[in-house]
Structures are given as structure tokens and as C-alpha cells.
């Protein structure tokens, strides 16, 4: 595993802020809205404006599609990376400013860049979400109509861009169709050694989304490149602190949470790809990013999030199979604490978490990994003080005024919800941060002669 490469002062401060006593939540709840899609940061990023940013527009369509299909968080990061790899390589194949992700720049001369973005995004989304093809077709027609004949050549440049974008999307889709995600794996149910993960109530089912553990990465050398170290042991003070914190704060009834902390625990159980793409889209628009800048930002974000998901699930599967490693969930460890040979952990046979425990090993943690990687990508491109609104189906929208506040709430929510231990949250967040640095530094780099 590579040594840690990046730790900015801002990000270090954000992570340390989650340690110790629970901070007050930092989001502001907005009144309920009829739609579950967050408002845009600026009208200029919609189709009606001059030279609309088709990358941001189709990123928003991707977000809307995840919401409309209620796509599981566990599969969303891979989907986002596929869509934004296609968009990035389509646009960059004409611009040729950066190194490519999967498809070498070979666009026909004079191809329109924005048309290529629209075509690549539409083709990728339509193939990945076949139930949404009707809606996506309407969005596609509106986007192409908005381009018109902006090159004043009878639409030839637009048509070349469309052809190139569709070619790129097909190449990306073909490559990822054999990335291992869809290979059926034998059911995995952990084991019954003390401390080992085993199926949890109420479903008591096998490990979910196990295919992620065996999926090829986009940019990382492998899903083990940034594998975390083993978690704390049962006899450690860290485990005692973890146990007692989640026992007090994460219990369904009689907890130390405020009502708003309880609401945040449920809110941040929502789709991480929806949340962090909403943040990135609104921040990019508010900061007047160029289409080229938006293109790379969203590609780095979604690819880094996907590679983090693969890394997390590979480690969950590896550690969960080891009977000597502590991967059991609080919903298991707290009722069975009399068996852990630690006098400082007191059992509570009736303890239940606020949020239903996901069906996979506790260590490492998926959502904190996503919070760490996404926040780190955004902090590498923007200052911390940004305003953006996030949504979760069935919950009030949340408006944040800094990236670090959203990151902090998202991480604390895993303890407030009773699903994770504090040390797991911190390690997983830091792992995501490292992956963000790697992808942002070593992928999609400037080509010589395009430094400005």
C-alpha cells in the first residue's frame, strides 16, 4: 500500500473536529419542497442561458435519474464513474487538454464539444437506466435543440460531436460490462467468532453488494492499493470508547441525541452519490467554472468515489472473513458484550440502533469513505465556505454553508444512527481522502502545451 500522500491543514482540522464529544449539527433545514431535487445554484447553468454548461446539466440529469429510480447507494458510485468517464473522455477527446481515462482522444476534426458531452451522457445513462429512456430521450432532444447550429456549418460540427460522444460512451460501457461487478459470488455470512461480523437483524441476510469487492478499479492500481489497517481489537481502549459512544448515542430510544441529530442520522443514510454530486454541481455553478473545469471536477469526484467504494467493500470482505478481526456491528456487539472478555463493555440485550444496520461488515465504513473522498476532492478545488442544498427522499432538504460541515454531519450520522464505531468512521474518512489525492494528482493530468 502506498504511504499517505496528502493531508491538508483544512482537511485535518475537519477530521479532528469529529473526535470526542458530539458536536452540534451544522446544517440548516429548509421548509419541505414538492420536488426531491435540490434547486440550482444559478440560472446560468440551465438550458435557457447563453452557452449552457452541458456537463453540469447532464450531471444534474444523472442525479435526477438516481433519485427517480431509487438506486441503491452501493451501486451508485460505479454508475457515476461510468457516466462521467464517458463525458470526460468525449469532451477531452476534442479539447485534448488532459490525459484520457479510458478512450484515447481521436475525435473527428471540427466535432462540437458540447454535443459530444450530451451524446455521451445520454448514451451512457440510457444504457445504464433502461427504465428511464423515455425521460432521458426528452432531455436529450432539449439539449440538442439548445445547441442549434452554433458553429454555423449546417449542423455538421454538432453531428460529428454526437457521433464521437456516442462512440466514447459505447467504448466505456463495453469495458465496464466486464469489470467484475456483475459476476455472481457465493453468499458470504461471516462467522460466529467473538467480534466477527455475522448477519444482522431484521433481515439476517448475507453480505449485500458483495460484487463491489471484486470490481476492477477505474484509476487505482487495485482495490487493495489503499486498503486500511486492521481495526481496533476487543481488548483495546479504543474499542471500549467506540462501544460506549455508539451504545449511548446510537440507540433507538433513550439516546443522548437531540431531535435534529436523530433527523441527521436518517438524512445521511441517503445516497452519497446524490449528496456529493448535488454539492459539486451547485458549487461549480456558483463559482462560474468553465465547462472544461466542470468536466474534470466531476470526473475526478465520481471516479474517486467509485474507487473508494471498491476499496471499502474489498476490505469489508477480507476482514469479515477473518475470525480474529473485529468487524461485528453494534447491533451484535452490544447485546453480546458479556462474551467479549472486556469488563468495560456492559451488555444490553434489548439495544437496537436508530437506523437499520446494513447487511455487511462494520469495518471499514462506506458512507464515511464517501464523505472523505468527496469532501477532499471539493476542498482541492474550492475554499471550504460554500453554500449548497442536499436532499434525501422523505426528509427535509439540508442547506450547508461549508464543505467541512457537511462532511462532519455525514460522519457523525453513522454513530448517531447506531451503525458504526467512531474509530471506523475516522479511518474510513481518511482512506477516502487519500484516494481523492491520488486520483486528483495522477489521473486526467494536463497534457504538455495545455498548461493554461
N, C-alpha and C positions, 0 to 999 in steps of 0.2 A: 504494500500500500504506500502511496506517495505521502510524504510528510505534508502537514498542513501548510498551505501556501499563502493564505490570506486571512488577515484579521484586522479590519479597520477599527479605528477607535470608536466610531459611531456604532458599529455592529456589536463590538464587545460590550459597550455600555448597555445596548438593548438587551443582550442576553443576560447580563448580570442583574438587570432590573427584575428578572423573573425569579431570582433566587430569594429564599427567605419568606417573610410574611407576604401573604397575598395582597397585591396592590389593588386599588380600586379600579374597576373597569374604565376604559378610556373612550369608548365610542359614545356617540350621541344618537339615540333612537329617533328616527323620523316618524311622522304620522303614517299610518298604513296607506299604501298606494294600490290602485286597482291592478297594476301590472307588476310582475316579479322581476322585470328587467330594470336595472338602475338607470337613472337619467344620464345623458351625456354631459361631459364637462363643458362642451362648447358646440354651438350650432355649426361651426365651420367644418366639423368632422362628419357631417351628414351629406347625403347625396345632393341636397339643394345648393350647397356652397360652390364657390369657384374652385376648380381643381381639387375635388374631394379626395381625401386620403383613403384609397381603396383598401389599404392594409388594415387601417383601424375599422373601416366599415365592415369588412369581412371577418375581422376578429370579433366584432360585436355580433355578427350573424352566427359565428361559432358558439359564442356564449349563449345566445338565444336558443340555439339548437340543443345544447346540453340541458338547458332548463326545460325546454319543451318535451324532451324525451326522457327526462328524469334519469339521465345517465349516471351510473354509479361512479362515485369519486375514484375508485380504484382503477377504472379503465379510462378515465377522462384524460389523464396526463399523456398517455400514449397517443390518444386521438389528437390532442392539441399539438403534439410534436409532429405528427404526420401532416396535419393541415398546414402548420407554419413552416415546415421544411419545404413543402410544395410551393407555398407562397414565396418563401425566401429565395429558393433556387430559381423560380420563374422570373422574379424581378431582377435578381442579381445576375441571371444569365444574360440579361440585356445590359444592365448597368456595369457589370464586371468590376465592382468596387471591392468585393470581398472574395475570399476563397469560398468555394461551394460546400454544401453539406453532403449531398448525395448525387446531384446531377451537374455535370460539368457545363460551364457556360457555352452554349452552341446555338444561340437563338438566331433566327434569320435576320438579315440586315433590315433595319428600319422597323422592327417589331415594337409595338406600343407597350410600354412597361405596365401601365395601369390596366390595360386589357389583359395582359398576362397574369397579373395578380387576380383579377376577377375570375378568369377561366380556371386557373389552378385551384383557387379556393373552392369554387363551385364544384369542380370535378371531384376533388378530394372529399368534400362534405357529402355530396350526393352518393358517392360510393360507400362512405362510412355510415351514413344515416339514410338508408333507402326509404324509410317511412316518411322522411321529410322532403322527398324530392319535389313534391308539388310546391311547397313553400319556398324551397331553395331555387326552383326554376323562376318563380316570380321575382325573387331578389336578384337573380342573375340578369333577367331581362331589364329590370330597372337600372342596374348598374351599367350594363352595356349601352342602354339608351342615354344615360347621363354622360357617357364618354362622347357620343356623337361622332363627328368626323373631325376631332381636334387637331389632327395632323394635315387636314385639308388635302387629302390624297384619294378621296373617294372611298375611304374606309379600308384601304389596303394595309396600312400600318396596324390598325385595330385588329384586322383579321389575322395578320401574322402574329400579333401578340396573343390572340385567343388560341391559335394553333400551338404556339410554343408553350403557353401555360398548361394546356391540356396534356401535351406531351410530357412535361415535367411531372405533373400530378400522377399520370399513369405510371411513370417510372418509379416514383416514390411509393405508390400504393403496391406495386408489384414486389418491390424489395421488402416492404414491411409485412406483406402477406405471409412471408416465410421466416418471420423473426422469432418464432417460438411461442408467441403469446397464445395462439390457438391450439397448441398441442395439448391433448388431454393428459393430465397427470393423475397418478393413483391418489385416492383420498389420503390426506395427512391429518392425523388426530393427536399428534404429540405423544405424550406418555403420562404416567401417573407417579413418577418420581417426585419427591417433595421439591417444590419450586418450579417444576416443569409445566409448560403450557399443556392444557387439555381443553376439550370443547367446553364452552361456557353457556349458561342459560341466557335466554329462554330456548334458543334453537338447539343448543348442544350438538351443533353440526361440525363437519370437518373444516379445515382451514379454507377460507374464501379467497378468491382471486389468486390462487396459488401459481397460475401461469405467469404472473409478473416476475416470479423468482427465476424463471427460466427464459426470459425475454432478452433478446440482444439489445444492447445499449445503442444510442444514437451517436454519441461523441466520446464518452468514456471508453477506455480500453476494454473494460468488462464491468459487470455489476459487483465485482469484488474489489475494484480499484480503491474505493473509499469505504470499504467495509469497516464498521465500528468495532471497537474492542468489546470483549465480553462485558455484560452488565455487572452491577454490584452483586456480591454474594449474600446469602441469608444471614451470615454472622457479622456483617459489617454495620457500622453506624449509619452509613448511607441508606442501607435497606430499612433500618429502624425509622429513620427520618422520613423516607419515602412512604413507608407503610402507614405511619401515624398521620401524616399530612393528608393523604388521599382518603384515609378512613374518616377523618373529621370533616374534610371539605367536599368529598365526592359522594357522600351518602345521599340516598334519595330523600330521606326525611330526617329532620333534626340536625342538619349540617350547619356549618359556620358561614355558609354563603349568604350574600344579600340576594334579594329578588332579581336584581339586574345581573349578578354573576350567574345565577341559575339560567336566566334567559340567554346570556352569552354562551354558556356551555352548550345549549341546544343550537344556537345560531351557528357556532363554529364547527358543529358536526356536519354542516353543509359542504357542498362540493368545493374543494380547494382550487380546482381549475377555474370554476366560475368566479370565486372571490378574487383571486390574484390576477386573472385576466381583466376583470372589471377594474381593478385598481390600476393596472398598467395602461389600459385603454384610456381611462379618464385622465391620468397623469400625463401621458404622452400628448393627448389633445390639448390639455390646459397649458402645457409647456411649448406648444407650437412646434412639435417635432416634424422634421421633413418626412416624406414617405419612405425615404431610404433609411432614416434613423428609426422610424417605427418598425420597419421591416426587420431590421437586425434585432432591435429590442425584444420584439415578440417572439422571434425565432429562438433567441438565447433563453428567454424566460421559459417557453414551453418545452424546449429540448432539455434544459437543465432540470425542470420539474419531472419530466419523464425518466431521465436517467437516475434521479433521486428515488423515484418510486421503485424502479427495478432494483436499486441498491438496497433499499429498505426491505423489500419483500425477499430478496435473496438472503439477507441476514436473518430475517424472521424465520425463514425455512431452515437455515443452517443451525441457528441457536436453538430453535424449537425442537429439533431432533436430538439435542444433546441433553441427557438427563441430569448432567452436572451444572447446567446453566439456568439461572433464574429468569424464566420467561412467563410464569403464570400471571394471570390478570388479578387485579384487586378483588374482583367478584369471587375468585377462588382462594386467594391468599388470606383474606380477612376471616372468612368462616373457618378456614383450616389452620389458623395460626398456632393452635396448640401442637401441631405436628412439625413446626419449623425449627424446633430446638433453640428458640431465641426467647428468653424470658421478657424481653422488652416489646414484644408484639403480643397483644391480647386479642383473642378471637372474639368475633361477634357473629354467631351463626345466622342471624337474621339480616345481616348487612346486604344492601343492594345498591348499585350505582344509580345516579340520576339519569344517565344516558345508557341505553342498551349497549353492552360490550360487543365490539366487532368480533367476528369469528376468525381470529388469527393471533399468533403470539404477541405478547405485550412489547417485546423489545426487538428492534428499535421501533419508533413510533412514526406512522405515516404522515399524519397531519403536521406535527412539528417539523418533520423533514421538509415538507412542502412550504411551511411558513418560513423556515430558514433560507431555503434556496430562493424563493420568490422575493422575499424582502431584500436579500443580498443583491440579487440582480437589479432591483429597482434602486437600491442605495448606491450602486455602482454607476448609475446613470443620472440620478436626480438627488437634490437635497432631501433631507428627511421630512421637512414640513410640506406636506401636500394634502389636498382635500379630495376625498373620493368617497363614494357611497357603495356599499356592498349589500347584496341581497341573499337570502335563503328562503326557499319556498315555505310558506306558512308562518314566517317570522317577520317582525318589523325590520325595515331596512336600517342599516347602521352607517352613519357618516363618521369618517375618521379625518383627523387633521394632521396625522403623521404616519409614515410607513411603520415606524417602530412601535407605535401604539397598537396598530392592527396586529403586528407580529406578537406582541406581548399578550394581547387578549386571546389570540388564537392558541397560543401555547398554554396559558393558564387554564383555558377551557378544557383541556384534556384532563387536568387534575380536578377541576370543578365538576366535570361530568363523571368522574369516578372510573375512567378507563385506563389511566396511565399514572406512573410514578414520576416524580419531579426529575430525578436523575436521567430517566429515559428521555424525557422531553428535552432536556438541555443537550444531551449528547446527539440526539437526532436533529435538532435545530442546527447545531454546529456542523454536523455532517453535510446537511443541505447547503450550508454556507460555503463549505469547501468545494462542493460540486459546482456551485454557481461561479466561483472564481475560476475553476478550471475551464468550464465551457466558455465563459466570457473572455478568457485570456487566450485560449488555444484553438477555438473554433471561430469560423467566419471572420478571419483576420483580414486586415487591409492588404490589398494587392499593391505591389510597388507601382508607383505612379498615380495612385489614388489615395494619397495620404491626407488630402484636404477636401 
